[in-house]
Amino acid sequence: MANIQAFRGLRYDLAQVGSLTSVVAPPYDVIDGKIQDSLYDRNEFNVVRLILNRGDDLVGDETVYDRAAQLYKFWRRDGVLKRENEGVIYVYHQTFTHEGRTFERRGFMARVRLEPFGSGRIYPHEETHAKAKEDRFKLNLACRANLSQIFGIFPDPNNAAQTILENAIEDQTPSQATDDNGVEHKMWIVKDPVAIAAVANLMGPKPIYIADGHHRYETACNIQKAVRESEHITVAEGEHPVDYVLMMCVGMQDPGMAILPTHRLFRGVSPIDSAGLIAKLGLAFDYEIAGTGAGSAEDVWEQIAFEDEQSTMGFYCRLDNSWVLARLTSTGESMMADFAPTQSEEWRSLGVALLHRLVISQLLGYGQLPTPKYVHSVAEVTTGLTQGDSAGRDATGQEGSGRHFELACLVMPATVQHVKEISEHGERMPAKSTYFYPKLLSGLVINPFE
């Protein structure tokens, strides 16, 4: 069940830090070195110094967690971060533009009681990696806080939960920030105990599907276990703050729900032309030459999006500078069933699953490849194909500047329904199957473990 609670969050005192825009940051896992430096320069209190402390020549990697914890302690002591006087829920809106249209995604942030995956009604949909979980474990345990929120989605056909909260904030002025992508973020505080109780009651029987933040959710479960054992906490589970995690909750039917595609630019593959690719695709796909040159990516994607089928993909072959549009056949469906017999039909029909399990692994016969470059717009695909691989890896995996991507793939995004169905089967999607847009800002509110 979705056991949610109001909580006494920590927020920036804008009288000390200036604008909210200057102190917030995107999630840690989308911050590269350039963005990190920019956020450091933007404000001495920017939350990046907590969620992704960069270290320097004098501070080793292991101590960045201690330094983040020290800053967090000082900012609380000095009133840079102030705690609410009472338990509240935070309403959070994001207004953004996508494909020429403006959308508003609405949700709310609350504490949600932890349930280990597989034991309740909180479901994951993506795989996690030990290294990332170890990093977040060290940081959040050192600070004893959730420094950023998990993103969860839940079924609410009539948006009933959000409507209760929207009514509670109709006379309030929100806190506001604008991120570097031009997305407008607004946050309100709900103190009304009647509204909070009504939402908690409504959420009680609902499942929650993790949209973003799988590593941080599993980390919160690991911290719960570690703290309870090391500190000999005897109160029942659900009665201590460490039993909860900060989560943004958004109704699956919210009109602002957007999942962007994650296209692939492959590293470490041998050069291949369109004829060679078609020969390897064999009877699993119908195919046609769909364009020539990197700039044809837009036309290829337009056709894929028009067909709106997970099983339609576009491949770029550098060797002859051509695009191949491929559509799965019934023979290909049977082959996929043979290659992934333990997976559900929903998983096997997913575009990224077909790409990696059927095409890359089986038909093309590639083994362990370097991590592809993941991009979300066709413009980024074109740029990558024309400018080369900044990571500088050739077909053998050797480093060297100016190397090209020999193969690229345009692939449809998973849908909210895919997330629901595959999660409920107890399955995990391949890496980078979903990209919920826009990202949630870190620094709006912090949830302390106390």
Sequence and secondary structure as in RCSB ss.txt:
>XXXX:A:sequence
MANIQAFRGLRYDLAQVGSLTSVVAPPYDVIDGKIQDSLYDRNEFNVVRLILNRGDDLVGDETVYDRAAQLYKFW
RRDGVLKRENEGVIYVYHQTFTHEGRTFERRGFMARVRLEPFGSGRIYPHEETHAKAKEDRFKLNLACRANLSQI
FGIFPDPNNAAQTILENAIEDQTPSQATDDNGVEHKMWIVKDPVAIAAVANLMGPKPIYIADGHHRYETACNIQK
AVRESEHITVAEGEHPVDYVLMMCVGMQDPGMAILPTHRLFRGVSPIDSAGLIAKLGLAFDYEIAGTGAGSAEDV
WEQIAFEDEQSTMGFYCRLDNSWVLARLTSTGESMMADFAPTQSEEWRSLGVALLHRLVISQLLGYGQLPTPKYV
HSVAEVTTGLTQGDSAGRDATGQEGSGRHFELACLVMPATVQHVKEISEHGERMPAKSTYFYPKLLSGLVINPFE
>XXXX:A:secstr
   EE B  EEE HHHH  GGGT B  GGG  HHHHHHHHHH TT THHHHT   BTTB GGGHHHHHHHHHHHH
HHTTSEEE SS BEEEEEEEEEETTEEEEEEEEEEEEE   TTSSSEE  B   HHHHHHHHHHHHHHTEE S E
EEEE  TT HHHHHHHHHTTT   EEEE TT  EEEEEEE  HHHHHHHHHHHTT  EEEEE HHHHHHHHHHHH
HHHHHTT  S TTSSGGGEEEEEEEETT TT  B   EEEE S     HHHHHHHHGGGEEEEEEEESGGGHHHH
HHHHHHHT TTEEEEEEGGGTEEEEEEE HHHHHHHHHHSTTS HHHHT HHHIIIIIIIIIIS   S    EEE
SSHHHHHHHHHH  TT B TTS B TT   SEEEE     HHHHHHHHHTT  B TT   BSS   BSS BEE  
